[in-house]
């Protein structure tokens, strides 16, 4: 499965309903906050360590996603910061 990220600033993001169904998981550094639905297990958004001022929104969970103009391929195995550098971002 491909996780298509869309980074949204914290001030531009609001949960309209269902916040009581969200649970959090963190890995070793406890910096990134992975948020999942307690009922179905979908990761609709999370707090990435690479973008501390934004949430990463799963575009597969957006009913009418915007057209994305800039994409970065990341394999999930290698360091995300290096992927950004390769793409001059």
PyMOL Python script that loads the backbone (N, CA, C, O; Angstrom):
from pymol import cmd

cmd.read_pdbstr("""\
ATOM      1  N   UNK A   1       0.843  -1.186   0.000  1.00  0.00           N
ATOM      2  CA  UNK A   1       0.000   0.000   0.000  1.00  0.00           C
ATOM      3  C   UNK A   1       0.881   1.239   0.000  1.00  0.00           C
ATOM      4  O   UNK A   1       1.886   1.292   0.708  1.00  0.00           O
ATOM      5  N   UNK A   2       0.512   2.217  -0.778  1.00  0.00           N
ATOM      6  CA  UNK A   2       1.235   3.475  -0.844  1.00  0.00           C
ATOM      7  C   UNK A   2       0.549   4.480   0.073  1.00  0.00           C
ATOM      8  O   UNK A   2      -0.660   4.690  -0.015  1.00  0.00           O
ATOM      9  N   UNK A   3       1.319   5.087   0.939  1.00  0.00           N
ATOM     10  CA  UNK A   3       0.802   6.141   1.818  1.00  0.00           C
ATOM     11  C   UNK A   3       1.173   7.458   1.173  1.00  0.00           C
ATOM     12  O   UNK A   3       2.349   7.823   1.137  1.00  0.00           O
ATOM     13  N   UNK A   4       0.189   8.175   0.665  1.00  0.00           N
ATOM     14  CA  UNK A   4       0.427   9.469   0.029  1.00  0.00           C
ATOM     15  C   UNK A   4       0.228  10.562   1.067  1.00  0.00           C
ATOM     16  O   UNK A   4      -0.888  10.790   1.535  1.00  0.00           O
ATOM     17  N   UNK A   5       1.311  11.235   1.423  1.00  0.00           N
ATOM     18  CA  UNK A   5       1.295  12.277   2.439  1.00  0.00           C
ATOM     19  C   UNK A   5       0.897  13.628   1.855  1.00  0.00           C
ATOM     20  O   UNK A   5       1.271  13.967   0.732  1.00  0.00           O
ATOM     21  N   UNK A   6       0.152  14.374   2.616  1.00  0.00           N
ATOM     22  CA  UNK A   6      -0.088  15.784   2.325  1.00  0.00           C
ATOM     23  C   UNK A   6       0.149  16.505   3.641  1.00  0.00           C
ATOM     24  O   UNK A   6      -0.560  16.267   4.619  1.00  0.00           O
ATOM     25  N   UNK A   7       1.138  17.383   3.669  1.00  0.00           N
ATOM     26  CA  UNK A   7       1.475  18.078   4.911  1.00  0.00           C
ATOM     27  C   UNK A   7       0.593  19.312   5.078  1.00  0.00           C
ATOM     28  O   UNK A   7       0.513  20.164   4.192  1.00  0.00           O
ATOM     29  N   UNK A   8      -0.068  19.389   6.233  1.00  0.00           N
ATOM     30  CA  UNK A   8      -0.979  20.479   6.569  1.00  0.00           C
ATOM     31  C   UNK A   8      -0.504  21.117   7.871  1.00  0.00           C
ATOM     32  O   UNK A   8      -0.276  20.417   8.857  1.00  0.00           O
ATOM     33  N   UNK A   9      -0.356  22.427   7.879  1.00  0.00           N
ATOM     34  CA  UNK A   9       0.039  23.146   9.092  1.00  0.00           C
ATOM     35  C   UNK A   9      -0.981  22.896  10.199  1.00  0.00           C
ATOM     36  O   UNK A   9      -2.177  22.768   9.933  1.00  0.00           O
ATOM     37  N   UNK A  10      -0.509  22.828  11.423  1.00  0.00           N
ATOM     38  CA  UNK A  10      -1.391  22.574  12.578  1.00  0.00           C
ATOM     39  C   UNK A  10      -2.559  23.549  12.623  1.00  0.00           C
ATOM     40  O   UNK A  10      -3.688  23.146  12.903  1.00  0.00           O
ATOM     41  N   UNK A  11      -2.305  24.824  12.352  1.00  0.00           N
ATOM     42  CA  UNK A  11      -3.366  25.836  12.421  1.00  0.00           C
ATOM     43  C   UNK A  11      -4.440  25.651  11.349  1.00  0.00           C
ATOM     44  O   UNK A  11      -5.544  26.181  11.479  1.00  0.00           O
ATOM     45  N   UNK A  12      -4.123  24.904  10.296  1.00  0.00           N
ATOM     46  CA  UNK A  12      -5.066  24.689   9.200  1.00  0.00           C
ATOM     47  C   UNK A  12      -5.786  23.344   9.287  1.00  0.00           C
ATOM     48  O   UNK A  12      -6.488  22.953   8.354  1.00  0.00           O
ATOM     49  N   UNK A  13      -5.616  22.639  10.400  1.00  0.00           N
ATOM     50  CA  UNK A  13      -6.171  21.293  10.546  1.00  0.00           C
ATOM     51  C   UNK A  13      -7.128  21.244  11.735  1.00  0.00           C
ATOM     52  O   UNK A  13      -6.791  21.690  12.831  1.00  0.00           O
ATOM     53  N   UNK A  14      -8.321  20.700  11.509  1.00  0.00           N
ATOM     54  CA  UNK A  14      -9.318  20.549  12.564  1.00  0.00           C
ATOM     55  C   UNK A  14      -9.983  19.187  12.424  1.00  0.00           C
ATOM     56  O   UNK A  14     -10.398  18.807  11.329  1.00  0.00           O
ATOM     57  N   UNK A  15     -10.083  18.459  13.519  1.00  0.00           N
ATOM     58  CA  UNK A  15     -10.835  17.203  13.518  1.00  0.00           C
ATOM     59  C   UNK A  15     -12.295  17.560  13.777  1.00  0.00           C
ATOM     60  O   UNK A  15     -12.615  18.131  14.820  1.00  0.00           O
ATOM     61  N   UNK A  16     -13.163  17.238  12.861  1.00  0.00           N
ATOM     62  CA  UNK A  16     -14.577  17.599  12.972  1.00  0.00           C
ATOM     63  C   UNK A  16     -15.365  16.607  13.822  1.00  0.00           C
ATOM     64  O   UNK A  16     -16.306  16.995  14.514  1.00  0.00           O
ATOM     65  N   UNK A  17     -14.992  15.343  13.775  1.00  0.00           N
ATOM     66  CA  UNK A  17     -15.721  14.318  14.534  1.00  0.00           C
ATOM     67  C   UNK A  17     -14.828  13.101  14.714  1.00  0.00           C
ATOM     68  O   UNK A  17     -13.922  12.861  13.917  1.00  0.00           O
ATOM     69  N   UNK A  18     -15.090  12.340  15.762  1.00  0.00           N
ATOM     70  CA  UNK A  18     -14.408  11.076  15.963  1.00  0.00           C
ATOM     71  C   UNK A  18     -13.076  11.126  16.682  1.00  0.00           C
ATOM     72  O   UNK A  18     -12.348  10.134  16.687  1.00  0.00           O
ATOM     73  N   UNK A  19     -12.736  12.251  17.290  1.00  0.00           N
ATOM     74  CA  UNK A  19     -11.438  12.349  17.959  1.00  0.00           C
ATOM     75  C   UNK A  19     -11.302  11.343  19.106  1.00  0.00           C
ATOM     76  O   UNK A  19     -10.188  10.965  19.471  1.00  0.00           O
ATOM     77  N   UNK A  20     -12.420  10.913  19.668  1.00  0.00           N
ATOM     78  CA  UNK A  20     -12.372   9.928  20.746  1.00  0.00           C
ATOM     79  C   UNK A  20     -12.032   8.529  20.234  1.00  0.00           C
ATOM     80  O   UNK A  20     -11.777   7.625  21.030  1.00  0.00           O
ATOM     81  N   UNK A  21     -12.025   8.342  18.915  1.00  0.00           N
ATOM     82  CA  UNK A  21     -11.688   7.048  18.317  1.00  0.00           C
ATOM     83  C   UNK A  21     -10.237   6.979  17.850  1.00  0.00           C
ATOM     84  O   UNK A  21      -9.840   6.009  17.205  1.00  0.00           O
ATOM     85  N   UNK A  22      -9.446   7.993  18.169  1.00  0.00           N
ATOM     86  CA  UNK A  22      -8.056   8.046  17.723  1.00  0.00           C
ATOM     87  C   UNK A  22      -7.141   7.577  18.854  1.00  0.00           C
ATOM     88  O   UNK A  22      -7.293   7.987  20.005  1.00  0.00           O
ATOM     89  N   UNK A  23      -6.198   6.719  18.508  1.00  0.00           N
ATOM     90  CA  UNK A  23      -5.190   6.268  19.465  1.00  0.00           C
ATOM     91  C   UNK A  23      -3.806   6.553  18.890  1.00  0.00           C
ATOM     92  O   UNK A  23      -3.643   6.661  17.675  1.00  0.00           O
ATOM     93  N   UNK A  24      -2.818   6.674  19.760  1.00  0.00           N
ATOM     94  CA  UNK A  24      -1.477   7.089  19.354  1.00  0.00           C
ATOM     95  C   UNK A  24      -0.466   5.969  19.571  1.00  0.00           C
ATOM     96  O   UNK A  24      -0.546   5.205  20.532  1.00  0.00           O
ATOM     97  N   UNK A  25       0.492   5.899  18.640  1.00  0.00           N
ATOM     98  CA  UNK A  25       1.608   4.974  18.773  1.00  0.00           C
ATOM     99  C   UNK A  25       2.879   5.740  18.462  1.00  0.00           C
ATOM    100  O   UNK A  25       2.910   6.525  17.514  1.00  0.00           O
ATOM    101  N   UNK A  26       3.934   5.527  19.247  1.00  0.00           N
ATOM    102  CA  UNK A  26       5.229   6.154  18.971  1.00  0.00           C
ATOM    103  C   UNK A  26       6.302   5.081  18.890  1.00  0.00           C
ATOM    104  O   UNK A  26       6.204   4.029  19.521  1.00  0.00           O
ATOM    105  N   UNK A  27       7.326   5.370  18.100  1.00  0.00           N
ATOM    106  CA  UNK A  27       8.463   4.470  17.984  1.00  0.00           C
ATOM    107  C   UNK A  27       9.568   4.925  18.934  1.00  0.00           C
ATOM    108  O   UNK A  27       9.323   5.710  19.849  1.00  0.00           O
ATOM    109  N   UNK A  28      10.735   4.450  18.722  1.00  0.00           N
ATOM    110  CA  UNK A  28      11.881   4.625  19.617  1.00  0.00           C
ATOM    111  C   UNK A  28      12.121   6.065  20.065  1.00  0.00           C
ATOM    112  O   UNK A  28      12.271   6.298  21.264  1.00  0.00           O
ATOM    113  N   UNK A  29      12.163   7.034  19.163  1.00  0.00           N
ATOM    114  CA  UNK A  29      12.492   8.412  19.551  1.00  0.00           C
ATOM    115  C   UNK A  29      11.318   9.138  20.192  1.00  0.00           C
ATOM    116  O   UNK A  29      11.504  10.181  20.819  1.00  0.00           O
ATOM    117  N   UNK A  30      10.118   8.601  20.044  1.00  0.00           N
ATOM    118  CA  UNK A  30       8.895   9.212  20.594  1.00  0.00           C
ATOM    119  C   UNK A  30       8.629  10.610  20.010  1.00  0.00           C
ATOM    120  O   UNK A  30       7.851  11.379  20.574  1.00  0.00           O
ATOM    121  N   UNK A  31       9.269  10.932  18.891  1.00  0.00           N
ATOM    122  CA  UNK A  31       9.095  12.248  18.271  1.00  0.00           C
ATOM    123  C   UNK A  31       7.877  12.259  17.359  1.00  0.00           C
ATOM    124  O   UNK A  31       7.021  13.138  17.468  1.00  0.00           O
ATOM    125  N   UNK A  32       7.800  11.291  16.467  1.00  0.00           N
ATOM    126  CA  UNK A  32       6.643  11.186  15.586  1.00  0.00           C
ATOM    127  C   UNK A  32       5.490  10.567  16.366  1.00  0.00           C
ATOM    128  O   UNK A  32       5.685   9.637  17.149  1.00  0.00           O
ATOM    129  N   UNK A  33       4.293  11.090  16.144  1.00  0.00           N
ATOM    130  CA  UNK A  33       3.092  10.571  16.807  1.00  0.00           C
ATOM    131  C   UNK A  33       2.199   9.951  15.731  1.00  0.00           C
ATOM    132  O   UNK A  33       1.544  10.665  14.972  1.00  0.00           O
ATOM    133  N   UNK A  34       2.179   8.630  15.672  1.00  0.00           N
ATOM    134  CA  UNK A  34       1.370   7.916  14.686  1.00  0.00           C
ATOM    135  C   UNK A  34      -0.024   7.720  15.265  1.00  0.00           C
ATOM    136  O   UNK A  34      -0.187   7.110  16.322  1.00  0.00           O
ATOM    137  N   UNK A  35      -1.016   8.236  14.572  1.00  0.00           N
ATOM    138  CA  UNK A  35      -2.390   8.241  15.066  1.00  0.00           C
ATOM    139  C   UNK A  35      -3.247   7.302  14.231  1.00  0.00           C
ATOM    140  O   UNK A  35      -3.275   7.394  13.003  1.00  0.00           O
ATOM    141  N   UNK A  36      -3.943   6.399  14.907  1.00  0.00           N
ATOM    142  CA  UNK A  36      -4.752   5.380  14.256  1.00  0.00           C
ATOM    143  C   UNK A  36      -6.183   5.414  14.769  1.00  0.00           C
ATOM    144  O   UNK A  36      -6.444   5.837  15.895  1.00  0.00           O
ATOM    145  N   UNK A  37      -7.098   4.966  13.933  1.00  0.00           N
ATOM    146  CA  UNK A  37      -8.480   4.776  14.357  1.00  0.00           C
ATOM    147  C   UNK A  37      -8.540   3.515  15.213  1.00  0.00           C
ATOM    148  O   UNK A  37      -8.091   2.454  14.780  1.00  0.00           O
ATOM    149  N   UNK A  38      -9.092   3.619  16.426  1.00  0.00           N
ATOM    150  CA  UNK A  38      -9.218   2.465  17.336  1.00  0.00           C
ATOM    151  C   UNK A  38     -10.149   1.401  16.771  1.00  0.00           C
ATOM    152  O   UNK A  38     -10.038   0.227  17.125  1.00  0.00           O
ATOM    153  N   UNK A  39     -11.061   1.800  15.900  1.00  0.00           N
ATOM    154  CA  UNK A  39     -12.080   0.885  15.391  1.00  0.00           C
ATOM    155  C   UNK A  39     -11.595   0.103  14.166  1.00  0.00           C
ATOM    156  O   UNK A  39     -11.711  -1.122  14.119  1.00  0.00           O
ATOM    157  N   UNK A  40     -11.052   0.817  13.178  1.00  0.00           N
ATOM    158  CA  UNK A  40     -10.672   0.144  11.929  1.00  0.00           C
ATOM    159  C   UNK A  40      -9.165   0.031  11.711  1.00  0.00           C
ATOM    160  O   UNK A  40      -8.731  -0.732  10.848  1.00  0.00           O
ATOM    161  N   UNK A  41      -8.356   0.772  12.473  1.00  0.00           N
ATOM    162  CA  UNK A  41      -6.909   0.677  12.348  1.00  0.00           C
ATOM    163  C   UNK A  41      -6.274   1.554  11.292  1.00  0.00           C
ATOM    164  O   UNK A  41      -5.061   1.487  11.093  1.00  0.00           O
ATOM    165  N   UNK A  42      -7.054   2.375  10.608  1.00  0.00           N
ATOM    166  CA  UNK A  42      -6.517   3.233   9.556  1.00  0.00           C
ATOM    167  C   UNK A  42      -5.702   4.370  10.172  1.00  0.00           C
ATOM    168  O   UNK A  42      -6.093   4.971  11.173  1.00  0.00           O
ATOM    169  N   UNK A  43      -4.566   4.644   9.547  1.00  0.00           N
ATOM    170  CA  UNK A  43      -3.730   5.784   9.943  1.00  0.00           C
ATOM    171  C   UNK A  43      -4.072   6.927   8.993  1.00  0.00           C
ATOM    172  O   UNK A  43      -3.493   7.036   7.912  1.00  0.00           O
ATOM    173  N   UNK A  44      -5.014   7.778   9.398  1.00  0.00           N
ATOM    174  CA  UNK A  44      -5.481   8.846   8.515  1.00  0.00           C
ATOM    175  C   UNK A  44      -4.581  10.083   8.562  1.00  0.00           C
ATOM    176  O   UNK A  44      -4.515  10.843   7.596  1.00  0.00           O
ATOM    177  N   UNK A  45      -3.892  10.279   9.682  1.00  0.00           N
ATOM    178  CA  UNK A  45      -2.925  11.373   9.778  1.00  0.00           C
ATOM    179  C   UNK A  45      -1.971  11.083  10.916  1.00  0.00           C
ATOM    180  O   UNK A  45      -2.234  10.225  11.759  1.00  0.00           O
ATOM    181  N   UNK A  46      -0.845  11.813  10.938  1.00  0.00           N
ATOM    182  CA  UNK A  46       0.095  11.661  12.040  1.00  0.00           C
ATOM    183  C   UNK A  46       0.990  12.881  12.140  1.00  0.00           C
ATOM    184  O   UNK A  46       1.027  13.719  11.238  1.00  0.00           O
ATOM    185  N   UNK A  47       1.706  12.969  13.245  1.00  0.00           N
ATOM    186  CA  UNK A  47       2.659  14.053  13.479  1.00  0.00           C
ATOM    187  C   UNK A  47       4.052  13.529  13.131  1.00  0.00           C
ATOM    188  O   UNK A  47       4.644  12.787  13.915  1.00  0.00           O
ATOM    189  N   UNK A  48       4.588  13.910  11.950  1.00  0.00           N
ATOM    190  CA  UNK A  48       5.914  13.415  11.582  1.00  0.00           C
ATOM    191  C   UNK A  48       7.028  14.207  12.268  1.00  0.00           C
ATOM    192  O   UNK A  48       6.870  15.391  12.568  1.00  0.00           O
ATOM    193  N   UNK A  49       8.139  13.543  12.506  1.00  0.00           N
ATOM    194  CA  UNK A  49       9.280  14.264  13.094  1.00  0.00           C
ATOM    195  C   UNK A  49       9.941  15.167  12.066  1.00  0.00           C
ATOM    196  O   UNK A  49      10.617  16.127  12.436  1.00  0.00           O
ATOM    197  N   UNK A  50       9.758  14.880  10.780  1.00  0.00           N
ATOM    198  CA  UNK A  50      10.362  15.691   9.725  1.00  0.00           C
ATOM    199  C   UNK A  50       9.692  17.050   9.559  1.00  0.00           C
ATOM    200  O   UNK A  50      10.305  17.980   9.035  1.00  0.00           O
ATOM    201  N   UNK A  51       8.429  17.177  10.003  1.00  0.00           N
ATOM    202  CA  UNK A  51       7.660  18.416   9.858  1.00  0.00           C
ATOM    203  C   UNK A  51       6.971  18.723  11.191  1.00  0.00           C
ATOM    204  O   UNK A  51       5.769  18.497  11.324  1.00  0.00           O
ATOM    205  N   UNK A  52       7.712  19.234  12.177  1.00  0.00           N
ATOM    206  CA  UNK A  52       7.148  19.415  13.517  1.00  0.00           C
ATOM    207  C   UNK A  52       5.998  20.415  13.603  1.00  0.00           C
ATOM    208  O   UNK A  52       5.274  20.432  14.599  1.00  0.00           O
ATOM    209  N   UNK A  53       5.818  21.245  12.579  1.00  0.00           N
ATOM    210  CA  UNK A  53       4.743  22.235  12.594  1.00  0.00           C
ATOM    211  C   UNK A  53       3.534  21.814  11.763  1.00  0.00           C
ATOM    212  O   UNK A  53       2.603  22.597  11.574  1.00  0.00           O
ATOM    213  N   UNK A  54       3.552  20.566  11.263  1.00  0.00           N
ATOM    214  CA  UNK A  54       2.485  20.099  10.372  1.00  0.00           C
ATOM    215  C   UNK A  54       2.091  18.661  10.690  1.00  0.00           C
ATOM    216  O   UNK A  54       2.845  17.902  11.299  1.00  0.00           O
ATOM    217  N   UNK A  55       0.878  18.318  10.255  1.00  0.00           N
ATOM    218  CA  UNK A  55       0.437  16.927  10.275  1.00  0.00           C
ATOM    219  C   UNK A  55       0.619  16.366   8.877  1.00  0.00           C
ATOM    220  O   UNK A  55       0.533  17.102   7.895  1.00  0.00           O
ATOM    221  N   UNK A  56       0.865  15.086   8.782  1.00  0.00           N
ATOM    222  CA  UNK A  56       0.894  14.389   7.509  1.00  0.00           C
ATOM    223  C   UNK A  56      -0.465  13.710   7.353  1.00  0.00           C
ATOM    224  O   UNK A  56      -0.825  12.825   8.128  1.00  0.00           O
ATOM    225  N   UNK A  57      -1.198  14.134   6.354  1.00  0.00           N
ATOM    226  CA  UNK A  57      -2.535  13.614   6.095  1.00  0.00           C
ATOM    227  C   UNK A  57      -2.438  12.510   5.041  1.00  0.00           C
ATOM    228  O   UNK A  57      -1.760  12.677   4.027  1.00  0.00           O
ATOM    229  N   UNK A  58      -3.102  11.405   5.274  1.00  0.00           N
ATOM    230  CA  UNK A  58      -3.158  10.313   4.315  1.00  0.00           C
ATOM    231  C   UNK A  58      -4.180  10.690   3.239  1.00  0.00           C
ATOM    232  O   UNK A  58      -5.382  10.714   3.508  1.00  0.00           O
ATOM    233  N   UNK A  59      -3.714  10.981   2.038  1.00  0.00           N
ATOM    234  CA  UNK A  59      -4.620  11.407   0.962  1.00  0.00           C
ATOM    235  C   UNK A  59      -5.678  10.359   0.629  1.00  0.00           C
ATOM    236  O   UNK A  59      -6.737  10.698   0.102  1.00  0.00           O
ATOM    237  N   UNK A  60      -5.405   9.101   0.926  1.00  0.00           N
ATOM    238  CA  UNK A  60      -6.404   8.046   0.675  1.00  0.00           C
ATOM    239  C   UNK A  60      -7.627   8.215   1.587  1.00  0.00           C
ATOM    240  O   UNK A  60      -8.671   7.610   1.341  1.00  0.00           O
ATOM    241  N   UNK A  61      -7.500   9.038   2.640  1.00  0.00           N
ATOM    242  CA  UNK A  61      -8.594   9.257   3.589  1.00  0.00           C
ATOM    243  C   UNK A  61      -9.338  10.572   3.340  1.00  0.00           C
ATOM    244  O   UNK A  61     -10.213  10.947   4.120  1.00  0.00           O
ATOM    245  N   UNK A  62      -8.996  11.264   2.266  1.00  0.00           N
ATOM    246  CA  UNK A  62      -9.616  12.558   1.953  1.00  0.00           C
ATOM    247  C   UNK A  62     -10.627  12.358   0.829  1.00  0.00           C
ATOM    248  O   UNK A  62     -10.291  11.828  -0.230  1.00  0.00           O
ATOM    249  N   UNK A  63     -11.866  12.786   1.065  1.00  0.00           N
ATOM    250  CA  UNK A  63     -12.923  12.590   0.066  1.00  0.00           C
ATOM    251  C   UNK A  63     -12.646  13.308  -1.248  1.00  0.00           C
ATOM    252  O   UNK A  63     -12.836  12.734  -2.320  1.00  0.00           O
ATOM    253  N   UNK A  64     -12.202  14.547  -1.175  1.00  0.00           N
ATOM    254  CA  UNK A  64     -11.898  15.320  -2.380  1.00  0.00           C
ATOM    255  C   UNK A  64     -10.495  15.905  -2.243  1.00  0.00           C
ATOM    256  O   UNK A  64     -10.340  17.090  -1.948  1.00  0.00           O
ATOM    257  N   UNK A  65      -9.465  15.067  -2.458  1.00  0.00           N
ATOM    258  CA  UNK A  65      -8.095  15.536  -2.256  1.00  0.00           C
ATOM    259  C   UNK A  65      -7.705  16.587  -3.294  1.00  0.00           C
ATOM    260  O   UNK A  65      -8.200  16.563  -4.422  1.00  0.00           O
ATOM    261  N   UNK A  66      -6.825  17.502  -2.916  1.00  0.00           N
ATOM    262  CA  UNK A  66      -6.351  18.496  -3.883  1.00  0.00           C
ATOM    263  C   UNK A  66      -5.418  17.841  -4.891  1.00  0.00           C
ATOM    264  O   UNK A  66      -4.903  16.749  -4.648  1.00  0.00           O
ATOM    265  N   UNK A  67      -5.203  18.499  -6.009  1.00  0.00           N
ATOM    266  CA  UNK A  67      -4.258  18.009  -6.998  1.00  0.00           C
ATOM    267  C   UNK A  67      -2.857  18.284  -6.459  1.00  0.00           C
ATOM    268  O   UNK A  67      -2.538  19.420  -6.107  1.00  0.00           O
ATOM    269  N   UNK A  68      -2.033  17.261  -6.394  1.00  0.00           N
ATOM    270  CA  UNK A  68      -0.677  17.392  -5.867  1.00  0.00           C
ATOM    271  C   UNK A  68       0.281  17.661  -7.020  1.00  0.00           C
ATOM    272  O   UNK A  68       0.279  16.951  -8.025  1.00  0.00           O
ATOM    273  N   UNK A  69       1.100  18.699  -6.861  1.00  0.00           N
ATOM    274  CA  UNK A  69       2.028  19.097  -7.918  1.00  0.00           C
ATOM    275  C   UNK A  69       3.452  18.623  -7.664  1.00  0.00           C
ATOM    276  O   UNK A  69       4.209  18.409  -8.611  1.00  0.00           O
ATOM    277  N   UNK A  70       3.827  18.454  -6.398  1.00  0.00           N
ATOM    278  CA  UNK A  70       5.186  18.070  -6.061  1.00  0.00           C
ATOM    279  C   UNK A  70       5.148  16.778  -5.254  1.00  0.00           C
ATOM    280  O   UNK A  70       4.525  16.734  -4.193  1.00  0.00           O
ATOM    281  N   UNK A  71       5.797  15.740  -5.734  1.00  0.00           N
ATOM    282  CA  UNK A  71       5.832  14.476  -5.008  1.00  0.00           C
ATOM    283  C   UNK A  71       7.268  14.072  -4.728  1.00  0.00           C
ATOM    284  O   UNK A  71       8.183  14.384  -5.491  1.00  0.00           O
ATOM    285  N   UNK A  72       7.446  13.368  -3.612  1.00  0.00           N
ATOM    286  CA  UNK A  72       8.740  12.817  -3.222  1.00  0.00           C
ATOM    287  C   UNK A  72       8.527  11.345  -2.948  1.00  0.00           C
ATOM    288  O   UNK A  72       7.682  10.981  -2.130  1.00  0.00           O
ATOM    289  N   UNK A  73       9.273  10.504  -3.613  1.00  0.00           N
ATOM    290  CA  UNK A  73       9.179   9.067  -3.371  1.00  0.00           C
ATOM    291  C   UNK A  73      10.071   8.709  -2.187  1.00  0.00           C
ATOM    292  O   UNK A  73      11.247   9.070  -2.141  1.00  0.00           O
ATOM    293  N   UNK A  74       9.488   7.997  -1.240  1.00  0.00           N
ATOM    294  CA  UNK A  74      10.209   7.572  -0.039  1.00  0.00           C
ATOM    295  C   UNK A  74       9.868   6.115   0.215  1.00  0.00           C
ATOM    296  O   UNK A  74       8.694   5.745   0.234  1.00  0.00           O
ATOM    297  N   UNK A  75      10.886   5.285   0.409  1.00  0.00           N
ATOM    298  CA  UNK A  75      10.657   3.850   0.522  1.00  0.00           C
ATOM    299  C   UNK A  75      10.295   3.373   1.930  1.00  0.00           C
ATOM    300  O   UNK A  75       9.966   2.199   2.103  1.00  0.00           O
ATOM    301  N   UNK A  76      10.346   4.244   2.939  1.00  0.00           N
ATOM    302  CA  UNK A  76       9.994   3.855   4.295  1.00  0.00           C
ATOM    303  C   UNK A  76      11.106   3.130   5.022  1.00  0.00           C
ATOM    304  O   UNK A  76      11.019   2.909   6.230  1.00  0.00           O
ATOM    305  N   UNK A  77      12.145   2.759   4.305  1.00  0.00           N
ATOM    306  CA  UNK A  77      13.273   2.041   4.896  1.00  0.00           C
ATOM    307  C   UNK A  77      14.426   2.996   5.192  1.00  0.00           C
ATOM    308  O   UNK A  77      15.064   2.910   6.241  1.00  0.00           O
ATOM    309  N   UNK A  78      14.680   3.896   4.266  1.00  0.00           N
ATOM    310  CA  UNK A  78      15.796   4.824   4.397  1.00  0.00           C
ATOM    311  C   UNK A  78      15.350   6.126   5.047  1.00  0.00           C
ATOM    312  O   UNK A  78      14.155   6.408   5.131  1.00  0.00           O
ATOM    313  N   UNK A  79      16.288   6.895   5.492  1.00  0.00           N
ATOM    314  CA  UNK A  79      16.015   8.142   6.205  1.00  0.00           C
ATOM    315  C   UNK A  79      15.254   9.141   5.330  1.00  0.00           C
ATOM    316  O   UNK A  79      15.662   9.431   4.205  1.00  0.00           O
ATOM    317  N   UNK A  80      14.145   9.663   5.861  1.00  0.00           N
ATOM    318  CA  UNK A  80      13.304  10.611   5.116  1.00  0.00           C
ATOM    319  C   UNK A  80      14.065  11.892   4.800  1.00  0.00           C
ATOM    320  O   UNK A  80      13.868  12.477   3.735  1.00  0.00           O
ATOM    321  N   UNK A  81      14.930  12.336   5.703  1.00  0.00           N
ATOM    322  CA  UNK A  81      15.711  13.560   5.495  1.00  0.00           C
ATOM    323  C   UNK A  81      16.590  13.435   4.261  1.00  0.00           C
ATOM    324  O   UNK A  81      16.758  14.397   3.512  1.00  0.00           O
ATOM    325  N   UNK A  82      17.150  12.250   4.049  1.00  0.00           N
ATOM    326  CA  UNK A  82      17.983  12.023   2.864  1.00  0.00           C
ATOM    327  C   UNK A  82      17.124  12.074   1.591  1.00  0.00           C
ATOM    328  O   UNK A  82      17.581  12.555   0.555  1.00  0.00           O
ATOM    329  N   UNK A  83      15.887  11.582   1.669  1.00  0.00           N
ATOM    330  CA  UNK A  83      14.983  11.656   0.517  1.00  0.00           C
ATOM    331  C   UNK A  83      14.677  13.110   0.168  1.00  0.00           C
ATOM    332  O   UNK A  83      14.605  13.466  -1.009  1.00  0.00           O
ATOM    333  N   UNK A  84      14.498  13.947   1.182  1.00  0.00           N
ATOM    334  CA  UNK A  84      14.256  15.369   0.956  1.00  0.00           C
ATOM    335  C   UNK A  84      15.464  16.004   0.283  1.00  0.00           C
ATOM    336  O   UNK A  84      15.313  16.789  -0.653  1.00  0.00           O
ATOM    337  N   UNK A  85      16.655  15.672   0.752  1.00  0.00           N
ATOM    338  CA  UNK A  85      17.879  16.235   0.185  1.00  0.00           C
ATOM    339  C   UNK A  85      18.054  15.831  -1.273  1.00  0.00           C
ATOM    340  O   UNK A  85      18.468  16.644  -2.100  1.00  0.00           O
ATOM    341  N   UNK A  86      17.739  14.576  -1.590  1.00  0.00           N
ATOM    342  CA  UNK A  86      17.846  14.104  -2.973  1.00  0.00           C
ATOM    343  C   UNK A  86      16.926  14.883  -3.902  1.00  0.00           C
ATOM    344  O   UNK A  86      17.227  15.066  -5.081  1.00  0.00           O
ATOM    345  N   UNK A  87      15.796  15.340  -3.356  1.00  0.00           N
ATOM    346  CA  UNK A  87      14.818  16.095  -4.146  1.00  0.00           C
ATOM    347  C   UNK A  87      14.995  17.601  -4.001  1.00  0.00           C
ATOM    348  O   UNK A  87      14.132  18.374  -4.415  1.00  0.00           O
ATOM    349  N   UNK A  88      16.117  18.019  -3.410  1.00  0.00           N
ATOM    350  CA  UNK A  88      16.439  19.454  -3.221  1.00  0.00           C
ATOM    351  C   UNK A  88      15.358  20.181  -2.446  1.00  0.00           C
ATOM    352  O   UNK A  88      15.018  21.314  -2.785  1.00  0.00           O
ATOM    353  N   UNK A  89      14.809  19.557  -1.412  1.00  0.00           N
ATOM    354  CA  UNK A  89      13.771  20.185  -0.593  1.00  0.00           C
ATOM    355  C   UNK A  89      14.266  20.448   0.800  1.00  0.00           C
ATOM    356  O   UNK A  89      13.524  20.974   1.630  1.00  0.00           O
TER     357      UNK A  89
END
""", "prot")
cmd.dss("prot")
cmd.show_as("cartoon", "prot")
cmd.util.cbc("prot")
cmd.orient("prot")
